[in-house]
Amino acid sequence: MILWVDDIRTPPAQINYRVVHSVNEAKLAIEEFEKAQELGRLCDDAEIEWIDMDHDAGDFQHDGGDYIKLLDWLEERGSCYPIRIHSMNPVGAANMRAIIQHNNWEEVL
């Protein structure tokens, strides 16, 4: 699964993304994927390939905050997935990169 987390942009058509619009929706998608994997409902090599994220949640901020909160949640639970940042907010992107680097997570460029 490749997760697209953004309030307004659509993902590139050439990649089959799972699209979510809020932090809580992203958490649910990750938990559902992990549960299906745990129960053996997915192929053995199925994985979350990466999470492609914006920073600002816009109208979806009420459902979990800005998308950096997803990184906070991943950090709290000890999860490690490659992250790609596609935010146009330079300060927000820098703050997200700081979390990625602090945890030694892979940043997909």
Buried (B, 14 or more C-beta within 10 A) or exposed (E): BBBBBBBEEEBEEEEEBBBBBBBBBBBEBBEEBEEEBEEEEBEEEEBBBBBBBBBBBEEBBEBBBBBBBBBEBBBEEEBEBBBBBBBEBEEBBEBBBEBBEEBEBEEBE
